[in-house]
Amino acid sequence: MFIIFGIIGLIIISVAVWIRSEKRQDLFFVIGGISLLVYSFSIKDIIFSTLQVVFIVSALIEMYKLRKSKL
């Protein structure tokens, strides 16, 4: 059941690589990362879960920096 989250997360992150808008790209990274985080929790993989948290936090920081630079 949770493998669907992994597949969707991987697809979303793969699509995000091709998006030209940095703001939308970071949003896709966060959504895909959260989906993969759900999957990594379901398979009880601590390393994968930790890496996903770092990935999500990095994308959120990038979103914050982009928003701050626009103001």
C-alpha positions as CSV (number, residue, x, y, z in Angstrom):
1,M,0.0,0.0,0.0
2,F,2.7,2.5,1.0
3,I,4.8,1.7,-2.1
4,I,2.4,4.0,-3.9
5,F,3.8,6.9,-1.9
6,G,7.3,6.0,-2.9
7,I,6.4,5.7,-6.6
8,I,4.5,9.0,-6.5
9,G,7.3,10.8,-4.6
10,L,9.9,9.6,-7.1
11,I,7.8,10.7,-10.1
12,I,7.1,14.2,-8.5
13,I,10.8,14.7,-7.8
14,S,11.8,13.5,-11.3
15,V,9.3,16.0,-12.8
16,A,10.6,18.8,-10.6
17,V,14.1,18.5,-12.1
18,W,12.6,19.7,-15.4
19,I,10.6,22.6,-14.0
20,R,12.2,26.0,-14.8
21,S,10.5,28.0,-12.1
22,E,12.6,27.6,-8.9
23,K,9.7,28.4,-6.7
24,R,7.5,25.6,-8.3
25,Q,10.5,23.3,-8.4
26,D,11.1,23.6,-4.7
27,L,7.4,23.0,-4.0
28,F,7.5,19.8,-6.0
29,F,10.7,18.8,-4.2
30,V,8.9,19.3,-0.8
31,I,5.8,17.4,-1.9
32,G,7.8,14.5,-3.4
33,G,10.1,14.5,-0.4
34,I,7.2,14.2,2.0
35,S,5.7,11.3,-0.1
36,L,9.0,9.5,0.0
37,L,9.3,10.2,3.7
38,V,6.0,8.4,4.3
39,Y,7.3,5.5,2.3
40,S,10.6,5.4,4.1
41,F,8.8,5.4,7.5
42,S,6.6,2.5,6.2
43,I,9.6,0.4,5.4
44,K,11.3,1.4,8.7
45,D,14.5,2.6,7.0
46,I,16.2,5.1,9.4
47,I,18.9,6.2,6.9
48,F,16.4,6.8,4.1
49,S,14.0,8.7,6.5
50,T,16.9,10.9,7.7
51,L,18.0,11.7,4.2
52,Q,14.4,12.6,3.3
53,V,14.1,14.9,6.2
54,V,17.3,16.7,5.2
55,F,16.1,16.9,1.6
56,I,12.7,18.4,2.7
57,V,14.4,20.9,5.0
58,S,16.8,21.9,2.3
59,A,14.0,22.6,-0.2
60,L,12.1,24.6,2.4
61,I,15.2,26.7,3.2
62,E,15.6,27.3,-0.5
63,M,11.9,28.3,-0.8
64,Y,12.4,30.7,2.2
65,K,15.4,32.3,0.6
66,L,13.6,32.8,-2.7
67,R,10.7,34.4,-1.0
68,K,12.9,36.6,1.1
69,S,14.9,37.8,-2.0
70,K,11.6,38.8,-3.7
71,L,10.6,41.1,-0.8
